Amino acid sequence: MPKRILQGVVVSDKNAKTVVVKVERRFTHPVLKKTVRRSKRYHAHDENKEFKTGDVVRIRECRPISKLKSWEVIGRNEQGV
């Protein structure tokens, strides 16, 4: 099964070897037919502490590294948000 890849913005880099990435998704509400934005925060593994708050990054699903971390950062996104 292929690993999922998501794009988001780093909102915290204070933990050791970990960044918190906010991923936003948009969808149309089934009843109101209005575009709704929902976001979720993922803890991702950043071995070399190279990503800072505000960076747009791509994260990939991986094996569980700790209680909260089962994603890893695979690099910056050159196109922006």
Secondary structure by P-SEA (a helix, b strand, c coil): cbbbbbbbbbcccccccbbbbbbbbbbccccccbbbbbbbbbbbbbccccccccccbbbbbcccccccccbbbcccccccc
